[in-house]
Structures are given as structure tokens and as C-alpha cells.
Amino acid sequence: MSRTEMLESKKASSATYILLCLLAASLALNVVLSYVLLYEVQHPASSTSPITSPSTSPSVGTGGSAGAAIEAPYSHNASFIYIVGVVSEGSYAYRGVAMTLQGILMKGEGKVYVSTTPKIGIELQEAAETAFKAAQRFTGINASKLDLLLSVVGNESIYVVDGPSAGAAVAVLASSLLLNKPIRHDVVMTGTIDGYGNIGQVGGIVYKAEAAAKAGAKIFLVPPGQSKDVVYVTVERRVGPFIYIRYYPQIVDVKEYLKEKGYNVQVIEVSTLKEAFTHFSATR
């Protein structure tokens, strides 16, 4: 073996070793975050230990700048919310899936950490960071000395389409943690969110709505203009020994679609985090 080949071999081995180390570190972080979140959900703390004790309660939904807000009272509390995604099963074939999003606040530097159990292909990191900023603006609480730990828990290893659509739900969960207020678990929502708390449109509404209904939702919150959605109707036509399958788009009312499936779910359009949080915090 020449000297050049030996050097290239050593470089390849080093690169492989580094990749293996990074993979091991990522897996270890996922395990730790999942364990902490699971423990806190099952054993919530009964008392709080404030970083700073604000003299007044935060004004919810003021829409002010998070940088000028009061600091968050640190409470080692945990909560969860249902999120929904869409799984592709072939040409024009989709199904919705409901997952549990667990969250906890811990002392830190204003960062967001995301773990999935089992491995779920949902691109949530950037959306979660934006959602955390929106929650701070909405609650009027500065969480620069706290970290938000999130864990997505599903029943199967899947690839979920449209990960950013969980952003609005993350903002609701983060707001409930910052305010230390419980939220309803029979309300499910889908929608993107920006740093100002505005909820944006997503895809696969009817499939997500059905998944939410199966999870026990009584109210399903959707972005503005999306209480109606498009589904694809399958039409088969036989020509001799051949069967031709075509898919035709059809606009449906989401509430009526669920009713035909046997579910009684309110479908409500919301445009801001403030509107969404009102439904999650309302009493039954």
C-alpha cells in the first residue's frame, strides 16, 4: 500500500470514528431527555422554587416584547399536549396519527431541546424554538434563564409529514408551563406559528382531524380558512382485463367529514396563540 493510500485510509477511519461518537452522544441525549420528561409527568412537583419572585402576576396575551417582560418563576412542572401528523402510505393515500408531546421547564439559557420516542421523522426543532419565543411574548414572561425540554412520544416508528404544523401546539404547551396553568387534553390543534403568535396554514387537515378524534378530542382547532379541506376520492374503472384507478379532489367540510366517520367534534378556526390558548384553558 502506498503512503497516499495509507493516509486516505487513516482519514476515513477518523471520520467514521467521529460519526460514531456523534451518533452515540445523540442517542444518549434522547434517552436522558425522555427519562426526565417521563419522570416529571408521572411525579409532578408540589412546590415551586422561583428564580425571581415577581411582585405582580404576568398579564396574559399582552403581545409585548419578551425582552422587556418579567423573568419566569421557575417551577419544576411538566405537562403534555396531543399533536397530530400525517403519514404517507402511497399515491394519494394518507392517514393521520396522534402523538403525545411532553414538556418541562428547567434552569438553563433559553434553549429548546427535542427528543422523540421511538424515532419519529418530525422536523420540530426550528418550529419549537419559534413557538417558545411566541409563548414568551404571549405570556409576557422572559424565559432566558430556562430551557424547554420536549419529548414526542408515539406508538410506532414512523415518518411524519409536515413537522412544523406542530408549532402552534408547542406554543400552547410552553405557555401553560410558563404560566403554570393546566390545559385541556380534549382539545387538539394543528398549525404553524411565527414569533408573534400568528397561526399559519398546514396540510392534511382531514387526516389530522380524524387522528385527533380517535385520540378523544372534543374540539379540533385549525388555522384560518381551513375548516374545509381537500380529500381525494378513488374511482375505479374496468376496461377489459384492466382496472384503471383515478383520484379526484373533493372539498369537504371537516366537521361533516368527522360526523360521517361517527365522531362529534367541534372544528374551530383560530388565527392567534391567544385565541387558541383560550380554548385550551376553558373549563368543560
N, C-alpha and C positions, 0 to 999 in steps of 0.2 A: 504494500500500500504506500502511495506517495505521501510526501509531507502535506501537500494540499488536501488530499483526501482525508488524512488523519485530523487536520484542523476542522474541516467541514463536519466530520463525524462528531468531534467534541462539541461543536456549536449546536448541532442537532440534539445531542444528549442533554446539554444545558437547557435548551429551550423546552424540551419535554419535561425536565425536572421542575422548571419554573411553573409550567402549566398545571402539573400535578399538584404542586403546593397551593396554587391559587384555587384549584377545584376543591381541595381538602379544606381550605380556610372558608370557602363559601358554604360548603355543606355543614361545617361546624357552626357557623353563624346562624344558619337556618334552624338547626337543632336547638340552639340556645334560645333564640327568639321565640320559637314555637313553645318551648317548655315554660318560659317565663309568662307568656301570654295565657297559656292554658292554666297555669297555676293561679294567676291573678283572677281569671274569670271564675274559677271554682272557689277561690278563697279571697274575696274582696276584703280590703282593709276597712276597719270600722272607724278609723280616725284619720285625720289629715295632719300633715306636717308642713306648714307653709314656708315657702322660701321668703316671701314678704307678706305681711298682713295688711292688705289694702283697707283703708278706712271706710270705703263705700263699696257697694256691690257694683259689678260691671253692668253697663246699660246694654242690653242685648239688641243687636240689629241696628246699631247707630251708623254703621258703614264708615266709621272714622279710620284714620291711618293706624295700622297695627303698631308702628314705631312709636306713636305717641300714647299708646294705651298703657293701662296699669299692668304690672307683672302678674303672671298667673300664680294663683295659690297652688302649690304642689300637693296633689293628693294621689297616693299610690293606688288609684282606682282603675278598673278595667271595664270594658263594655264590648258589645258586639252589635253588628247590623248585618242584614242579608244583602248580598249583591247578586246580580244576575248577569249572565253572559250568554253567548250563542256559540254552539258547536256546529261546524260544517260536517255533513255526512254524505257529501257528493253534490252533483249538479242540482242546484235549487232545492236541496234537501238540508234542512237545518232543524235544530232543536235547542230549546233554552235549558239552561242549567243554573240552579241556585247554589250559592256558596255562602259560608259564614265568614265575615270579616271581623276579626277580633282586634281590639286596640287597647293600648295602655300608654300613659304618660310617665316618663321617668326623668330624673335630673339629667341635663345634658346641654346641648349647644344649639337647639332649634332645628335638629336634623330629623329626617324621616327614614325609618328602616322597614323594609318589606320582606316578609318570608312567606313561602307557600308550602302547604302540606296537603296531599302529596304534590309532586311537581306539576304546576299548572302554568300554561303558557299565556299569562296575562300581563301585559305591559302596564304596570301600575305605578312604577317609581316616580316618573315625572308628574303624572296626574295627582299622585298623593302629595307631592311637595307643593303643587299649586293649591290643592284643596286645604292643606294646613295653613297656608297664607290667607286663604279666603275665610277660614274659620276664625283666625285671629282678628281679621278685620271686622267680621260679623259680630263677634262677642265683645270686641274692644279689649281683648286680653293679649298682652305681649308674652309669647312663649319662647323667647330667645334663650331661656335657661332650662328648657325642657326638650326632650326628644320624644317623638311619636313612634311607637313600635306597632307595626301592623302585621297580622298573620292571616292569610287567606286559607281557609280550611274547606276542602271539597271531599266528596265521596269517591272520586276517581281521578286518575291521571289523565288530563285532557288538555287540548289546545283550545283556549277560549278566544273567540274573535272579539275585537273591539274593546280592548282593555281600558282605554281612557273613559269609557262610559260609566265606570265605577267612581269617577272623580267626585260627583255630587254626593254620593253616599258616604265617601270618605270624609267630606267636609261636614256632613251632619254628625258623623261619629266623633270627629275631632271636636266639634262644637260642644257635644254633650259631655265629653271628657273635660274640656276646659272649664265648662260651667258646673261640672259635677252634678249634672241633671240626667235622670234616666230617659230613655227613648222607647217608644213603642216598637214591638217586634212584629206586629201585624201590618206594618207599613213598609213597603219596598219601593225603591225608586231606581231609575236609570237616567243618566245624563252626564255630559261633561261639565266642567266648571272652570271659570277663569279666576284670577286673583281677586276680582271684585265681587265674586259671589253670583255671577250671572250663569245660568244653566243653559247649555247648548245641546243641539240635537245629536242623536245617535241612530244606529241601525238596529234591525231585528226586533222592533218593539213587540210584535205579537208573540214571538217566541219567548222573549224575556217575561212578558206578561203571564204567559201560561206557566212558566217555571216559578214565578212569584206566587201564583195562585196555588200551585201544588205545595209550595212551602208554607201555606197558611195565610197569605196576605189578604187583608180585607180592603186595603187601599193600595193602588199602584200609581205612583207619581211619574209623570213623563214630561219631557221638555215641551215648550210652547209649540202648538201646531201638530203634535204627534199623538193625539188621541185617536187618530186614524192612521192606518199603516197599509203597506202593500204586502200581499201574500201571493204565492204562485200556485195556480190551480193546474193540476195534472190532467191532461186529456190524451187518451189512448185511441189510436185508430188502426184497425187491422186492414191490410191490403194483401190479399192472398195469404201466404205463409208468414208475412212480416207484420210486426206490430210497431207502429210509429208513435213515439211519445213526444208531446209538446207541452211547454209550460207557458201559461198565460198569466200576466199580472192582474191582480184584482185588489181594489181598495176596500178595506173593511174598517168598521168601527171597532176599536179594540175591546170596549166593554161588551158589545154584542157578540164579538168573536168568543170571548170568555164565557158568556152566557150560554152560547151554543155548545160549549165544551162542558157545561154543568157547573160553572163557577160564578158566584155572586161577588164581584169585585168592583169597587168604585175606581174609575180611571180619571185622574185629575191632572190637568196641566199646571206646571209651576215654572216660573221664569227666574226666580232668585233663591238663594240659600235661605233667606229669611222666610219666604213662603213655605219652602219645604220643611224647615225646622218646626214651623207652627203645626203641621200635620203630624210630625213625629212626636211632638211633646203634648199634643192634645189628649185629653182623657177620653176613654171609650164611652 
